[in-house]
Amino acid sequence: MNTTETKLTPFAIDVINGLEKKNKSLPSKYFYDEEGDRLFQQIMNMPEYYLTRCEFEILAEQRKEICDAIGAFNASFNLIEFGAGDGLKTKLLLKYLTDRKADFTYYPVDISLHILDELTADLQDEFPSLQVAPVHDDYFGALRQMGNFNNRRNVTLFLGSNIGNFHYDEAAGFLKQFVSNSRSGDMLLLGVDLQKDPGIISLAYDDPHGITAAFNLNLLRRMNNELGADFDLDKFGHYTYYEPASGEVLSFLISLENQLVYFPDSDQTISFEKNELVHTEISKKYKPEELEELAISQGLKPVSHFLDSKNYFTDTLFSV
Ligand SMILES: C[S@@+](CC[C@H](N)C(=O)[O-])C[C@H]1O[C@@H](n2cnc3c(N)ncnc32)[C@H](O)[C@@H]1O
């Protein structure tokens, strides 16, 4: 790396570090620029992406039970949400809580400033009485801030199977930090996609409309826009597979020919061989007992499981 290294953004540094590895990879948190946010909203609307509909059904039909189980009407609390996105499903809970005058502040956390601004404006319109305190940070930065919000009880939402974007050991590390930044009585509602027919899972990540492919390839466009790189999007493809033994969907970009890509900020050229893969995302699916074991091993206690009618997805409530 040249002397401009100190001026590189965290995005630029993570990209170069990932592309210099023997097995190239890019962190999935960089999918979400404005175009990535728009494409993810299209993914949520696809018939193949069952995750959103299943979790929507859980929150629509069991929100009373969920709000009772979190003790929403007993005392004031902070409602924190990691990776809030457009809040499509969370609004079901927010409506239920605000209609019944629960005393809480909502802290949506997101790495995408674009979606966070949109969500905040949207909530001010839809729920004028709701207190919203947006947090523009990544998960680990927000975890460090959590204990300092105020001394009310924290109830945290981590929905959409976002925890599936961690390998099992990384998820354990995340929960460990969550617990160490929490107090006894705090709660976590974890939305997790469950293992099921592999064909159903595979289609959600490699749809016939090409939307998941466009979402994956947008990472190249983002590097061109923000880092001045010269990726030719026509020279890369989208490749995913589901491995039922580990429960992991793995997504990659694949180089369709031998090629060089230049990054002007760091004055570096990265070479790609024909058929070389760049790992971009993991989406882990859990068995119910595996999920419990993961959470219990980090000091969380299962309180209730809220499942959809097909048993595809669970929103499981844990207490610290
Ligand atoms: C898959 S979307 C899910 C959104 C929402 N939770 C849902 O279930 O519909 C993931 C969201 O988390 C945000 N995100 C992804 N990685 C993140 C990270 N490491 N830290 C903070 N936010 C992140 C993205 O910007 C995006 O809005």
The ligand as a Tripos MOL2 file, in Angstrom:
@<TRIPOS>MOLECULE
LIG
   27    29     1     0     0
SMALL
NO_CHARGES

@<TRIPOS>ATOM
      1 C1        -31.1320   -7.7680    5.4490 C.3       1 LIG1
      2 S1        -31.5510   -6.1000    5.8880 S.3       1 LIG1
      3 C2        -32.8300   -6.4440    7.0820 C.3       1 LIG1
      4 C3        -33.5860   -5.2410    7.5300 C.3       1 LIG1
      5 C4        -34.6390   -5.5190    8.6000 C.3       1 LIG1
      6 N1        -34.0300   -5.9340    9.8630 N.3       1 LIG1
      7 C5        -35.6090   -6.5610    8.1390 C.2       1 LIG1
      8 O1        -35.6860   -7.6060    8.7710 O.co2     1 LIG1
      9 O2        -36.3020   -6.3250    7.1560 O.co2     1 LIG1
     10 C6        -30.1670   -5.7010    6.8340 C.3       1 LIG1
     11 C7        -30.1040   -4.2810    7.3690 C.3       1 LIG1
     12 O3        -29.0450   -4.2420    8.3210 O.3       1 LIG1
     13 C8        -28.1090   -3.2310    7.9840 C.3       1 LIG1
     14 N2        -26.7790   -3.7880    8.2900 N.ar      1 LIG1
     15 C9        -26.1390   -4.7990    7.6590 C.ar      1 LIG1
     16 N3        -24.9690   -5.0750    8.2380 N.ar      1 LIG1
     17 C10       -24.8600   -4.1880    9.2800 C.ar      1 LIG1
     18 C11       -23.8770   -3.9630   10.2890 C.ar      1 LIG1
     19 N4        -22.7730   -4.7160   10.3510 N.pl3     1 LIG1
     20 N5        -24.1150   -2.9990   11.1900 N.ar      1 LIG1
     21 C12       -25.2580   -2.2380   11.1550 C.ar      1 LIG1
     22 N6        -26.2160   -2.4040   10.2260 N.ar      1 LIG1
     23 C13       -26.0260   -3.3760    9.3120 C.ar      1 LIG1
     24 C14       -28.2920   -2.9500    6.5120 C.3       1 LIG1
     25 O4        -27.9430   -1.6260    6.1650 O.3       1 LIG1
     26 C15       -29.7790   -3.2430    6.3140 C.3       1 LIG1
     27 O5        -30.5720   -2.1050    6.4790 O.3       1 LIG1
@<TRIPOS>BOND
     1     1     2 1
     2     2     3 1
     3     2    10 1
     4     3     4 1
     5     4     5 1
     6     5     6 1
     7     5     7 1
     8     7     8 2
     9     7     9 1
    10    10    11 1
    11    11    12 1
    12    11    26 1
    13    12    13 1
    14    13    14 1
    15    13    24 1
    16    14    15 ar
    17    14    23 ar
    18    15    16 ar
    19    16    17 ar
    20    17    18 ar
    21    17    23 ar
    22    18    19 1
    23    18    20 ar
    24    20    21 ar
    25    21    22 ar
    26    22    23 ar
    27    24    25 1
    28    24    26 1
    29    26    27 1
@<TRIPOS>SUBSTRUCTURE
     1 LIG1         1 GROUP 0 **** ****
